[in-house]
């Protein structure tokens, strides 16, 4: 078969392929491989193209011993790192036996694995601190502070605080896991968003009164109905309003603005929009793209002091995704923050 015929044959496969001849030179490669290694590589020694030791070793074994081998190739696509699983298989050619090298993109698997590692590390870190504190206080209460009533009361109060923090973290972890497992299942219920916001405000009234924060609702007279899961949407607005109360500042106000749009370009149809507006210090724009990441905090110390787990906005994002909606965050230092939830609405 002519080299051009081989190239045409390989081009019918979407996976990057490189065919190496018995003389250790590249016989042909398809367009997908050219995107990785560049064009006009045919005829060059394969060692000039594939310079990573483990890949070279796999090809050498396939050429010299006729073995099928597997290795990994690390590359880039623009600025994004890529990982490929490389398969080398001996193939008969007119001029002896060559090796067909195929590259399977497994970058998404590597990304998922890294996310799991980061998640485990973050959970371990979040639990280690309160657990270490509890162990220390228990040892102190059994020893030096055994008969000290004042110290015992103080330590027990701290232990209760740390235990509640761990309970919130475990609750949020379970909630996040449940939301992620249901993310592809579109909810089928019908929710009145005005009632949902009123319920959230009522549930958080004690927190708002303690902080001196006035929470007001601006909504149209006509009901705004959206398809949704009542419990999950309640959780979304509870989380957003609670954050606005906690981080908006004492003796300030929080506004819940509900509007209906007959044509929302992002959703290609009618939509309901809920803006949760606070009068806080605002957030530097550099942080906005990462706010919904698990355990990401703008101010870690302040968040922990206020009982935050770092998972609330991640839960909000996944619930909004399940409802085929959009979450938008806008903020400038000194000008407060607006969290906007945009959901598909029923046609009027």
Secondary structure, DSSP 8 states (H G I E B T S, - for coil): --HHHHHHHHHT-SSEEEEE-TTSBEEEE-HHHHHHH-S--TTSBHHHH---HHHHHHHHHHHHH---EEEEEEEEETTEEEEEEEEEEEEEETTEEEEEEEEEE-HHHHHHHHHHHHHHHHHHHHHHHHHHHHHHHHHHHHTTTTT-HHHHHHHHHHHHHHHHHHHHHHHHHHHHHHHHHTTTS----EEEHHHHHHHHHHHTHHHHHHHT-EEEEE--SS--EEE--HHHHHHHHHHHHHHHHHHS-TT-EEEEEEEEEEEETTTTEEEEEEEEE--S----HHHHTTTTSTT--SSHHHHHHTT--S-HHHHHHHHHHHTT-EEEEEE-TTS-EEEEEEEEB---
